[in-house]
C-alpha cells in the first residue's frame, strides 16, 4: 500500500468514528441539550456530498468512509431531534 493511500484511509477512518463517543454518551446519559442539531444537519450535508463525489470518482475509500459517516451523523441527529421532541412533551 502506498503511503498516501494509507494516510487517506486512516484519515477517513478517524473522521468516520469521531462521532461515536458523542453517540454513546447521548445514549447513556440521555442528555443532548448542548448538542447543536444544525451542526449535524450541516455535517450530514457535507459527508453526503463527499459520498456523491466519491461515487462520481469511483473512489471506494471516500464512498465507504463518508457513507458510514453520514449514517453515524444521521443517527446522532435523530437522537438529538427525538430528545428535543420528548422534552417539549414533558
LINWO-V331502 format. One record per helix or strand. SS is the DSSP state (H for helix, E for strand). FROM is the first residue (numbers start at 0). TO is the last residue. If there is no record, write none. Layout:
# LINWO-V331502
ss:SS from:FROM to:TO
ss:SS from:FROM to:TO
This chain:
# LINWO-V331502
ss:H from:2 to:16
ss:H from:19 to:28
ss:H from:36 to:56
ss:H from:59 to:88
